[in-house]
Amino acid sequence: MSLPTLTGVGRLTADPELRFTQSGTAVASIALAFNSRKLNKQTNQWEDGDTFFIRGTAWERLAENATETLSKGMEVLVTGELRTERWEKDGQKYERPALLIRAIAPNLAYAVAQVSKDAAGQQNGQGGQRQPQGQQQRRSGPPAQDDPWAVDSANGYSDEPPF
């Protein structure tokens, strides 16, 4: 049986925290809150209902991209698998719900995003290794000839689809 999948609109309660495992794999902790806000028609005011807080985890390229893009207070669209984290501390056993994030993006109803293709991510997929932040090498120069989605700034956009 597979784990349940959550897809929803939430808000970041803190900036994403990026760290690296001993093997160099990026992992980000992303604190999220989901609430049931509704309009009270009698007072014409928005009222907050129950709130569900959950810590999400993103790995590899997604972790680094989320850390560079998202910040506390942003409304995001997120999809991931619900899990239970378990640990023991001082002889006490603890558990809490957690979200293994598969996709996350800002809600464009409340934010403007400048989207750019992640060249290293395109080569290796999400599993690609990446240098720690600040040591990245960005590709410069004209777009690759075999990239149908690249924008050639000299010639502008083409009206023809790339397929």
OpenMM code with the backbone's topology and positions (N, CA, C; nanometers):
from openmm import Vec3, app, unit

residues = "MET SER LEU PRO THR LEU THR GLY VAL GLY ARG LEU THR ALA ASP PRO GLU LEU ARG PHE THR GLN SER GLY THR ALA VAL ALA SER ILE ALA LEU ALA PHE ASN SER ARG LYS LEU ASN LYS GLN THR ASN GLN TRP GLU ASP GLY ASP THR PHE PHE ILE ARG GLY THR ALA TRP GLU ARG LEU ALA GLU ASN ALA THR GLU THR LEU SER LYS GLY MET GLU VAL LEU VAL THR GLY GLU LEU ARG THR GLU ARG TRP GLU LYS ASP GLY GLN LYS TYR GLU ARG PRO ALA LEU LEU ILE ARG ALA ILE ALA PRO ASN LEU ALA TYR ALA VAL ALA GLN VAL SER LYS ASP ALA ALA GLY GLN GLN ASN GLY GLN GLY GLY GLN ARG GLN PRO GLN GLY GLN GLN GLN ARG ARG SER GLY PRO PRO ALA GLN ASP ASP PRO TRP ALA VAL ASP SER ALA ASN GLY TYR SER ASP GLU PRO PRO PHE".split()
positions = [
    Vec3(0.0846, -0.1173, 0.0000),
    Vec3(0.0000, 0.0000, 0.0000),
    Vec3(0.0895, 0.1241, 0.0000),
    Vec3(0.0556, 0.2201, -0.0814),
    Vec3(0.1359, 0.3414, -0.0897),
    Vec3(0.0917, 0.4421, 0.0160),
    Vec3(0.1804, 0.5349, 0.0453),
    Vec3(0.1506, 0.6389, 0.1426),
    Vec3(0.0564, 0.7417, 0.0817),
    Vec3(-0.0244, 0.8085, 0.1651),
    Vec3(-0.1163, 0.9093, 0.1106),
    Vec3(-0.0408, 1.0291, 0.0551),
    Vec3(-0.0956, 1.0881, -0.0484),
    Vec3(-0.0364, 1.2052, -0.1117),
    Vec3(-0.1167, 1.3281, -0.0735),
    Vec3(-0.0464, 1.4345, -0.0402),
    Vec3(-0.1095, 1.5617, -0.0078),
    Vec3(-0.0763, 1.6610, -0.1175),
    Vec3(-0.1766, 1.7269, -0.1691),
    Vec3(-0.1572, 1.8379, -0.2613),
    Vec3(-0.2413, 1.9515, -0.2079),
    Vec3(-0.1780, 2.0654, -0.1820),
    Vec3(-0.2538, 2.1747, -0.1251),
    Vec3(-0.1813, 2.3070, -0.1338),
    Vec3(-0.2510, 2.4079, -0.0854),
    Vec3(-0.1975, 2.5435, -0.0803),
    Vec3(-0.1695, 2.5734, 0.0661),
    Vec3(-0.0448, 2.6059, 0.0951),
    Vec3(-0.0047, 2.6359, 0.2323),
    Vec3(0.0822, 2.7600, 0.2352),
    Vec3(0.1305, 2.7907, 0.3541),
    Vec3(0.2153, 2.9084, 0.3721),
    Vec3(0.3397, 2.8663, 0.4486),
    Vec3(0.4558, 2.9185, 0.4075),
    Vec3(0.5801, 2.8894, 0.4772),
    Vec3(0.5832, 2.9653, 0.6094),
    Vec3(0.6101, 2.8947, 0.7191),
    Vec3(0.6163, 2.9582, 0.8503),
    Vec3(0.7581, 2.9994, 0.8873),
    Vec3(0.8539, 2.9631, 0.8039),
    Vec3(0.9943, 3.0012, 0.8241),
    Vec3(1.0647, 2.9896, 0.6893),
    Vec3(1.1803, 3.0510, 0.6777),
    Vec3(1.2617, 3.0329, 0.5575),
    Vec3(1.3050, 2.8868, 0.5490),
    Vec3(1.3109, 2.8284, 0.4296),
    Vec3(1.3625, 2.6920, 0.4161),
    Vec3(1.5072, 2.6848, 0.4663),
    Vec3(1.5399, 2.5756, 0.5325),
    Vec3(1.6744, 2.5554, 0.5869),
    Vec3(1.7457, 2.4486, 0.5046),
    Vec3(1.8556, 2.4869, 0.4411),
    Vec3(1.9320, 2.3944, 0.3572),
    Vec3(2.0530, 2.3424, 0.4335),
    Vec3(2.0765, 2.2142, 0.4227),
    Vec3(2.1974, 2.1526, 0.4773),
    Vec3(2.2391, 2.0407, 0.3823),
    Vec3(2.3544, 1.9846, 0.4059),
    Vec3(2.4055, 1.8788, 0.3205),
    Vec3(2.4403, 1.7581, 0.4058),
    Vec3(2.4080, 1.6386, 0.3544),
    Vec3(2.4455, 1.5160, 0.4237),
    Vec3(2.5963, 1.4976, 0.4120),
    Vec3(2.6510, 1.4008, 0.4818),
    Vec3(2.7949, 1.3742, 0.4752),
    Vec3(2.8381, 1.3379, 0.3344),
    Vec3(2.7490, 1.2798, 0.2564),
    Vec3(2.7827, 1.2424, 0.1185),
    Vec3(2.7648, 1.3588, 0.0210),
    Vec3(2.7185, 1.4756, 0.0713),
    Vec3(2.7046, 1.5928, -0.0143),
    Vec3(2.5670, 1.6121, -0.0746),
    Vec3(2.4694, 1.5314, -0.0340),
    Vec3(2.3333, 1.5445, -0.0863),
    Vec3(2.2615, 1.6577, -0.0144),
    Vec3(2.1984, 1.7458, -0.0910),
    Vec3(2.1259, 1.8584, -0.0336),
    Vec3(1.9920, 1.8120, 0.0222),
    Vec3(1.9552, 1.8670, 0.1384),
    Vec3(1.8252, 1.8403, 0.1995),
    Vec3(1.7764, 1.9707, 0.2628),
    Vec3(1.6505, 2.0024, 0.2404),
    Vec3(1.5927, 2.1252, 0.2956),
    Vec3(1.4742, 2.0908, 0.3840),
    Vec3(1.4674, 2.1572, 0.4982),
    Vec3(1.3508, 2.1489, 0.5858),
    Vec3(1.2631, 2.2689, 0.5555),
    Vec3(1.1364, 2.2428, 0.5303),
    Vec3(1.0427, 2.3490, 0.4933),
    Vec3(0.9207, 2.3379, 0.5842),
    Vec3(0.9033, 2.4375, 0.6712),
    Vec3(0.7916, 2.4391, 0.7656),
    Vec3(0.6695, 2.5008, 0.6981),
    Vec3(0.5580, 2.4284, 0.7018),
    Vec3(0.4359, 2.4699, 0.6322),
    Vec3(0.3171, 2.4757, 0.7274),
    Vec3(0.2236, 2.5635, 0.6939),
    Vec3(0.0963, 2.5702, 0.7650),
    Vec3(-0.0157, 2.5708, 0.6620),
    Vec3(-0.1168, 2.4902, 0.6878),
    Vec3(-0.2372, 2.4859, 0.6049),
    Vec3(-0.3523, 2.5266, 0.6953),
    Vec3(-0.4373, 2.6187, 0.6499),
    Vec3(-0.5510, 2.6563, 0.7338),
    Vec3(-0.6784, 2.6638, 0.6519),
    Vec3(-0.7874, 2.6624, 0.7242),
    Vec3(-0.9189, 2.6703, 0.6601),
    Vec3(-0.9750, 2.8092, 0.6883),
    Vec3(-0.9475, 2.8992, 0.6022),
    Vec3(-0.9923, 3.0369, 0.6159),
    Vec3(-1.1226, 3.0521, 0.5389),
    Vec3(-1.2185, 3.1203, 0.5998),
    Vec3(-1.3457, 3.1395, 0.5308),
    Vec3(-1.4010, 3.2784, 0.5599),
    Vec3(-1.4856, 3.3237, 0.4700),
    Vec3(-1.5464, 3.4552, 0.4811),
    Vec3(-1.6747, 3.4451, 0.5634),
    Vec3(-1.6827, 3.5236, 0.6707),
    Vec3(-1.8031, 3.5319, 0.7518),
    Vec3(-1.8952, 3.6308, 0.6816),
    Vec3(-2.0044, 3.5820, 0.6258),
    Vec3(-2.0926, 3.6672, 0.5454),
    Vec3(-2.1656, 3.7721, 0.6291),
    Vec3(-2.1807, 3.7470, 0.7592),
    Vec3(-2.2483, 3.8446, 0.8449),
    Vec3(-2.1593, 3.9659, 0.8720),
    Vec3(-2.0300, 3.9410, 0.8991),
    Vec3(-1.9387, 4.0516, 0.9302),
    Vec3(-1.8565, 4.0945, 0.8087),
    Vec3(-1.8611, 4.0146, 0.7035),
    Vec3(-1.7814, 4.0383, 0.5827),
    Vec3(-1.6314, 4.0406, 0.6136),
    Vec3(-1.5906, 3.9612, 0.7133),
    Vec3(-1.4510, 3.9510, 0.7546),
    Vec3(-1.4042, 3.8067, 0.7354),
    Vec3(-1.2754, 3.7922, 0.7045),
    Vec3(-1.2167, 3.6589, 0.6938),
    Vec3(-1.1863, 3.6072, 0.8336),
    Vec3(-1.2162, 3.4791, 0.8563),
    Vec3(-1.1906, 3.4162, 0.9853),
    Vec3(-1.1062, 3.2914, 0.9638),
    Vec3(-1.0058, 3.2743, 1.0504),
    Vec3(-0.9205, 3.1557, 1.0430),
    Vec3(-0.9856, 3.0408, 1.1174),
    Vec3(-0.9828, 2.9244, 1.0554),
    Vec3(-1.0319, 2.8032, 1.1196),
    Vec3(-0.9140, 2.7247, 1.1744),
    Vec3(-0.9248, 2.5936, 1.1718),
    Vec3(-0.8166, 2.5086, 1.2202),
    Vec3(-0.6933, 2.5247, 1.1332),
    Vec3(-0.5776, 2.5077, 1.1947),
    Vec3(-0.4506, 2.5151, 1.1228),
    Vec3(-0.3761, 2.3840, 1.1417),
    Vec3(-0.3200, 2.3329, 1.0331),
    Vec3(-0.2393, 2.2106, 1.0353),
    Vec3(-0.0967, 2.2482, 1.0020),
    Vec3(-0.0054, 2.2269, 1.0979),
    Vec3(0.1362, 2.2556, 1.0778),
    Vec3(0.2076, 2.1253, 1.0448),
    Vec3(0.2992, 2.1316, 0.9493),
    Vec3(0.3761, 2.0124, 0.9123),
    Vec3(0.5139, 2.0549, 0.8630),
    Vec3(0.6120, 1.9712, 0.8908),
    Vec3(0.7468, 1.9969, 0.8416),
    Vec3(0.7656, 1.9141, 0.7157),
    Vec3(0.8034, 1.9824, 0.6091),
    Vec3(0.8294, 1.9156, 0.4828),
    Vec3(0.9788, 1.9001, 0.4616),
    Vec3(1.0152, 1.7998, 0.3852),
    Vec3(1.1548, 1.7755, 0.3507),
    Vec3(1.1655, 1.7623, 0.1995),
    Vec3(1.2582, 1.8370, 0.1425),
    Vec3(1.2874, 1.8284, -0.0010),
    Vec3(1.4320, 1.7856, -0.0162),
    Vec3(1.4616, 1.7118, -0.1201),
    Vec3(1.5954, 1.6575, -0.1407),
    Vec3(1.6556, 1.7049, -0.2713),
    Vec3(1.7852, 1.7040, -0.2776),
    Vec3(1.8675, 1.7255, -0.3957),
    Vec3(1.8366, 1.8575, -0.4640),
    Vec3(1.8164, 1.8595, -0.5951),
    Vec3(1.7964, 1.9843, -0.6699),
    Vec3(1.6743, 2.0601, -0.6194),
    Vec3(1.5672, 1.9886, -0.5888),
    Vec3(1.4467, 2.0528, -0.5386),
    Vec3(1.4762, 2.1277, -0.4088),
    Vec3(1.5558, 2.0697, -0.3216),
    Vec3(1.5915, 2.1342, -0.1952),
    Vec3(1.6665, 2.2649, -0.2198),
    Vec3(1.7630, 2.2613, -0.3077),
    Vec3(1.8425, 2.3814, -0.3352),
    Vec3(1.7590, 2.4882, -0.4064),
    Vec3(1.6796, 2.4471, -0.5035),
    Vec3(1.5971, 2.5438, -0.5761),
    Vec3(1.4924, 2.6067, -0.4843),
    Vec3(1.4314, 2.5272, -0.3969),
    Vec3(1.3315, 2.5799, -0.3037),
    Vec3(1.3957, 2.6790, -0.2073),
    Vec3(1.5147, 2.6484, -0.1596),
    Vec3(1.5842, 2.7371, -0.0670),
    Vec3(1.6188, 2.8696, -0.1321),
    Vec3(1.6571, 2.8659, -0.2586),
    Vec3(1.6931, 2.9888, -0.3309),
    Vec3(1.5699, 3.0708, -0.3689),
    Vec3(1.4534, 3.0065, -0.3814),
    Vec3(1.3352, 3.0716, -0.4354),
    Vec3(1.2343, 3.1154, -0.3298),
    Vec3(1.2146, 3.0353, -0.2265),
    Vec3(1.1052, 3.0563, -0.1323),
    Vec3(1.1523, 3.1223, -0.0035),
    Vec3(1.0592, 3.1925, 0.0636),
    Vec3(1.0919, 3.2552, 0.1915),
    Vec3(0.9686, 3.2564, 0.2812),
    Vec3(0.9923, 3.2828, 0.4087),
    Vec3(0.8873, 3.2849, 0.5105),
    Vec3(0.7708, 3.3732, 0.4657),
    Vec3(0.6498, 3.3221, 0.4868),
    Vec3(0.5295, 3.3977, 0.4570),
    Vec3(0.4724, 3.3743, 0.3187),
    Vec3(0.5508, 3.3144, 0.2281),
    Vec3(0.5021, 3.2922, 0.0918),
    Vec3(0.3941, 3.1838, 0.0904),
    Vec3(0.2933, 3.2066, 0.0075),
    Vec3(0.1931, 3.1043, -0.0163),
    Vec3(0.2454, 3.0147, -0.1275),
    Vec3(0.2401, 2.8831, -0.1058),
    Vec3(0.2958, 2.7878, -0.2013),
    Vec3(0.1953, 2.6786, -0.2331),
    Vec3(0.2137, 2.6212, -0.3512),
    Vec3(0.1415, 2.5007, -0.3902),
    Vec3(0.2413, 2.3869, -0.3707),
    Vec3(0.2003, 2.2835, -0.2996),
    Vec3(0.2932, 2.1768, -0.2647),
    Vec3(0.2266, 2.0407, -0.2824),
    Vec3(0.3070, 1.9442, -0.3255),
    Vec3(0.2637, 1.8057, -0.3387),
    Vec3(0.3695, 1.7168, -0.2770),
    Vec3(0.3257, 1.6170, -0.2035),
    Vec3(0.4207, 1.5247, -0.1430),
    Vec3(0.3503, 1.4094, -0.0752),
    Vec3(0.4316, 1.3206, -0.0211),
    Vec3(0.3803, 1.2019, 0.0467),
    Vec3(0.3820, 1.2240, 0.1970),
    Vec3(0.2687, 1.1951, 0.2602),
    Vec3(0.2610, 1.2046, 0.4058),
    Vec3(0.3306, 1.0853, 0.4690),
    Vec3(0.4065, 1.1127, 0.5729),
    Vec3(0.4810, 1.0089, 0.6442),
    Vec3(0.4722, 1.0359, 0.7935),
    Vec3(0.5202, 0.9430, 0.8714),
    Vec3(0.5314, 0.9630, 1.0149),
    Vec3(0.6785, 0.9578, 1.0512),
    Vec3(0.7294, 1.0663, 1.1110),
    Vec3(0.8676, 1.0682, 1.1610),
    Vec3(0.8654, 1.0158, 1.3036),
    Vec3(0.9588, 0.9280, 1.3349),
    Vec3(0.9686, 0.8717, 1.4695),
    Vec3(1.1116, 0.8887, 1.5192),
    Vec3(1.1247, 0.9243, 1.6471),
    Vec3(1.2563, 0.9361, 1.7078),
    Vec3(1.2435, 0.9160, 1.8585),
    Vec3(1.3576, 0.8963, 1.9208),
    Vec3(1.3620, 0.8780, 2.0652),
    Vec3(1.4606, 0.9773, 2.1229),
    Vec3(1.4206, 1.0406, 2.2327),
    Vec3(1.5067, 1.1386, 2.2995),
    Vec3(1.4870, 1.1233, 2.4498),
    Vec3(1.5973, 1.1048, 2.5188),
    Vec3(1.5946, 1.0887, 2.6652),
    Vec3(1.4985, 0.9786, 2.7088),
    Vec3(1.4956, 0.8689, 2.6345),
    Vec3(1.4119, 0.7556, 2.6679),
    Vec3(1.2657, 0.7697, 2.6293),
    Vec3(1.2258, 0.8846, 2.5799),
    Vec3(1.0890, 0.9087, 2.5364),
    Vec3(1.0779, 0.8885, 2.3862),
    Vec3(0.9708, 0.8252, 2.3426),
    Vec3(0.9468, 0.8068, 2.1997),
    Vec3(0.8520, 0.9167, 2.1513),
    Vec3(0.8859, 0.9714, 2.0362),
    Vec3(0.8060, 1.0785, 1.9776),
    Vec3(0.7727, 1.0429, 1.8334),
    Vec3(0.6649, 1.1011, 1.7848),
    Vec3(0.6327, 1.0899, 1.6426),
    Vec3(0.5493, 1.2103, 1.6017),
    Vec3(0.5595, 1.2434, 1.4724),
    Vec3(0.4829, 1.3553, 1.4171),
    Vec3(0.4651, 1.3316, 1.2675),
    Vec3(0.3620, 1.3930, 1.2106),
    Vec3(0.3452, 1.3814, 1.0656),
    Vec3(0.4535, 1.4623, 0.9946),
    Vec3(0.4910, 1.4165, 0.8767),
    Vec3(0.5918, 1.4856, 0.7959),
    Vec3(0.5509, 1.4718, 0.6496),
    Vec3(0.6067, 1.5588, 0.5675),
    Vec3(0.5737, 1.5589, 0.4252),
    Vec3(0.7020, 1.5463, 0.3446),
    Vec3(0.7118, 1.4419, 0.2637),
    Vec3(0.8225, 1.4273, 0.1702),
    Vec3(0.7814, 1.5017, 0.0439),
    Vec3(0.8384, 1.6209, 0.0241),
    Vec3(0.7949, 1.7104, -0.0830),
    Vec3(0.8473, 1.6617, -0.2177),
    Vec3(0.7569, 1.6471, -0.3134),
    Vec3(0.7910, 1.6095, -0.4504),
    Vec3(0.7895, 1.7298, -0.5437),
    Vec3(0.7054, 1.8317, -0.5120),
    Vec3(0.6995, 1.9540, -0.5929),
    Vec3(0.6512, 2.0672, -0.5040),
    Vec3(0.7081, 2.1860, -0.5247),
    Vec3(0.6674, 2.3037, -0.4489),
    Vec3(0.6937, 2.4271, -0.5344),
    Vec3(0.6004, 2.5229, -0.5292),
    Vec3(0.6139, 2.6434, -0.6114),
    Vec3(0.5358, 2.7571, -0.5469),
    Vec3(0.5786, 2.8810, -0.5709),
    Vec3(0.5018, 2.9941, -0.5178),
    Vec3(0.3670, 3.0040, -0.5880),
    Vec3(0.2664, 3.0505, -0.5151),
    Vec3(0.1343, 3.0729, -0.5727),
    Vec3(0.1399, 3.2053, -0.6484),
    Vec3(0.1264, 3.2002, -0.7786),
    Vec3(0.1408, 3.3195, -0.8615),
    Vec3(0.0236, 3.4158, -0.8487),
    Vec3(-0.0771, 3.3806, -0.7714),
    Vec3(-0.1841, 3.4756, -0.7423),
    Vec3(-0.1335, 3.5836, -0.6464),
    Vec3(-0.0250, 3.5537, -0.5732),
    Vec3(0.0267, 3.6462, -0.4723),
    Vec3(0.1749, 3.6763, -0.4883),
    Vec3(0.2364, 3.6288, -0.5934),
    Vec3(0.3790, 3.6511, -0.6136),
    Vec3(0.4085, 3.6544, -0.7625),
    Vec3(0.5204, 3.7139, -0.7972),
    Vec3(0.5685, 3.7147, -0.9344),
    Vec3(0.6960, 3.6308, -0.9354),
    Vec3(0.7067, 3.5408, -1.0298),
    Vec3(0.8241, 3.4541, -1.0355),
    Vec3(0.8963, 3.4730, -1.1671),
    Vec3(1.0277, 3.4769, -1.1610),
    Vec3(1.1115, 3.4786, -1.2800),
    Vec3(1.1631, 3.3356, -1.2957),
    Vec3(1.1086, 3.2630, -1.3897),
    Vec3(1.1423, 3.1218, -1.4062),
    Vec3(1.2584, 3.1087, -1.5027),
    Vec3(1.3563, 3.0297, -1.4632),
    Vec3(1.4682, 3.0004, -1.5519),
    Vec3(1.5004, 2.8520, -1.5407),
    Vec3(1.5438, 2.7960, -1.6506),
    Vec3(1.5760, 2.6548, -1.6530),
    Vec3(1.7026, 2.6305, -1.5729),
    Vec3(1.7019, 2.5266, -1.4948),
    Vec3(1.8156, 2.4878, -1.4135),
    Vec3(1.9000, 2.3925, -1.4977),
    Vec3(2.0068, 2.4433, -1.5589),
    Vec3(2.0868, 2.3662, -1.6545),
    Vec3(2.1406, 2.2372, -1.5937),
    Vec3(2.1929, 2.2437, -1.4727),
    Vec3(2.2490, 2.1234, -1.4103),
    Vec3(2.1391, 2.0224, -1.3802),
    Vec3(2.0209, 2.0701, -1.3411),
    Vec3(1.9095, 1.9808, -1.3132),
    Vec3(1.8591, 1.9125, -1.4384),
    Vec3(1.8662, 1.9802, -1.5534),
    Vec3(1.8230, 1.9207, -1.6790),
    Vec3(1.9162, 1.8083, -1.7217),
    Vec3(2.0446, 1.8199, -1.6888),
    Vec3(2.1404, 1.7166, -1.7272),
    Vec3(2.1234, 1.5912, -1.6441),
    Vec3(2.1016, 1.6098, -1.5140),
    Vec3(2.1020, 1.4949, -1.4245),
    Vec3(1.9669, 1.4643, -1.3615),
    Vec3(1.8635, 1.5394, -1.3922),
    Vec3(1.7358, 1.5186, -1.3267),
    Vec3(1.7446, 1.5610, -1.1809),
    Vec3(1.6482, 1.5229, -1.0998),
    Vec3(1.6492, 1.5630, -0.9600),
    Vec3(1.7631, 1.4954, -0.8860),
    Vec3(1.8104, 1.3842, -0.9331),
    Vec3(1.9161, 1.3113, -0.8648),
    Vec3(2.0540, 1.3663, -0.8891),
    Vec3(2.0666, 1.4720, -0.9666),
    Vec3(2.1981, 1.5268, -0.9976),
    Vec3(2.2672, 1.5871, -0.8781),
    Vec3(2.3973, 1.5735, -0.8725),
    Vec3(2.4750, 1.6340, -0.7654),
    Vec3(2.5034, 1.7783, -0.7996),
    Vec3(2.5136, 1.8602, -0.6991),
    Vec3(2.5355, 2.0020, -0.7199),
    Vec3(2.6366, 2.0525, -0.6189),
    Vec3(2.7143, 2.1493, -0.6595),
    Vec3(2.8094, 2.2101, -0.5690),
    Vec3(2.7326, 2.2873, -0.4625),
    Vec3(2.7860, 2.3005, -0.3400),
    Vec3(2.7198, 2.3829, -0.2402),
    Vec3(2.7024, 2.5250, -0.2906),
    Vec3(2.6037, 2.5943, -0.2341),
    Vec3(2.5697, 2.7287, -0.2779),
    Vec3(2.6929, 2.8181, -0.2763),
    Vec3(2.7041, 2.9020, -0.3785),
    Vec3(2.8176, 2.9924, -0.3891),
    Vec3(2.9280, 2.9364, -0.4756),
    Vec3(2.9255, 2.8066, -0.5028),
    Vec3(3.0282, 2.7439, -0.5853),
    Vec3(2.9691, 2.6964, -0.7177),
    Vec3(2.8516, 2.7469, -0.7503),
    Vec3(2.7850, 2.7037, -0.8720),
    Vec3(2.8493, 2.7670, -0.9939),
    Vec3(2.8457, 2.6944, -1.1028),
    Vec3(2.8918, 2.7488, -1.2295),
    Vec3(2.7712, 2.7625, -1.3198),
    Vec3(2.7454, 2.8815, -1.3650),
    Vec3(2.6330, 2.9067, -1.4552),
    Vec3(2.6833, 2.9072, -1.5982),
    Vec3(2.6040, 2.8496, -1.6840),
    Vec3(2.6383, 2.8475, -1.8243),
    Vec3(2.6091, 2.9843, -1.8839),
    Vec3(2.6985, 3.0347, -1.9627),
    Vec3(2.6739, 3.1614, -2.0300),
    Vec3(2.6936, 3.1406, -2.1795),
    Vec3(2.6522, 3.2385, -2.2556),
    Vec3(2.6658, 3.2274, -2.4006),
    Vec3(2.5327, 3.1943, -2.4650),
    Vec3(2.5338, 3.1632, -2.5932),
    Vec3(2.4088, 3.1377, -2.6645),
    Vec3(2.3444, 3.0074, -2.6180),
    Vec3(2.2137, 2.9951, -2.6354),
    Vec3(2.1465, 2.8721, -2.5954),
    Vec3(2.1941, 2.7534, -2.6791),
    Vec3(2.1857, 2.6370, -2.6197),
    Vec3(2.2274, 2.5158, -2.6897),
    Vec3(2.1399, 2.4933, -2.8124),
    Vec3(2.2000, 2.4479, -2.9199),
    Vec3(2.1266, 2.4261, -3.0446),
    Vec3(2.0234, 2.3141, -3.0314),
    Vec3(2.0493, 2.2175, -2.9434),
    Vec3(1.9571, 2.1057, -2.9298),
    Vec3(1.8486, 2.1315, -2.8235),
    Vec3(1.8412, 2.2527, -2.7705),
    Vec3(1.7415, 2.2861, -2.6695),
    Vec3(1.6273, 2.3637, -2.7339),
    Vec3(1.5131, 2.2978, -2.7629),
    Vec3(1.4037, 2.3648, -2.8329),
    Vec3(1.3344, 2.4720, -2.7494),
    Vec3(1.3518, 2.4726, -2.6166),
    Vec3(1.2851, 2.5694, -2.5297),
    Vec3(1.3738, 2.6888, -2.4983),
    Vec3(1.4974, 2.6860, -2.5407),
    Vec3(1.5886, 2.7959, -2.5107),
    Vec3(1.5462, 2.9214, -2.5862),
    Vec3(1.5771, 3.0358, -2.5282),
    Vec3(1.5436, 3.1631, -2.5901),
    Vec3(1.6697, 3.2207, -2.6513),
    Vec3(1.6639, 3.2486, -2.7793),
    Vec3(1.7755, 3.3119, -2.8489),
    Vec3(1.7495, 3.4618, -2.8441),
    Vec3(1.8214, 3.5335, -2.7562),
    Vec3(1.7944, 3.6760, -2.7372),
    Vec3(1.8244, 3.7571, -2.8629),
    Vec3(1.9091, 3.7094, -2.9506),
    Vec3(1.9412, 3.7822, -3.0736),
    Vec3(1.8243, 3.7771, -3.1717),
    Vec3(1.7573, 3.6612, -3.1775),
    Vec3(1.6500, 3.6448, -3.2740),
    Vec3(1.5111, 3.6493, -3.2120),
    Vec3(1.5019, 3.6518, -3.0794),
    Vec3(1.3718, 3.6575, -3.0126),
    Vec3(1.3051, 3.5206, -3.0102),
    Vec3(1.1753, 3.5211, -2.9869),
    Vec3(1.0985, 3.3975, -2.9781),
    Vec3(1.0540, 3.3543, -3.1176),
    Vec3(1.0364, 3.2262, -3.1324),
    Vec3(0.9843, 3.1717, -3.2569),
    Vec3(0.8372, 3.1421, -3.2387),
    Vec3(0.7597, 3.1589, -3.3448),
    Vec3(0.6184, 3.1255, -3.3398),
    Vec3(0.5937, 2.9768, -3.3572),
    Vec3(0.6961, 2.9055, -3.4010),
    Vec3(0.6821, 2.7627, -3.4236),
    Vec3(0.7026, 2.6868, -3.2931),
    Vec3(0.6179, 2.5853, -3.2683),
    Vec3(0.6393, 2.5034, -3.1490),
    Vec3(0.7659, 2.4197, -3.1672),
    Vec3(0.8315, 2.3838, -3.0569),
    Vec3(0.9579, 2.3116, -3.0665),
    Vec3(0.9420, 2.1623, -3.0880),
    Vec3(0.8289, 2.1186, -3.1414),
    Vec3(0.8096, 1.9756, -3.1680),
    Vec3(0.7457, 1.9555, -3.3020),
] * unit.nanometer
topology = app.Topology()
chain = topology.addChain("A")
for resn in residues:
    res = topology.addResidue(resn, chain)
    for name in ("N", "CA", "C"):
        topology.addAtom(name, app.Element.getBySymbol(name[0]), res)
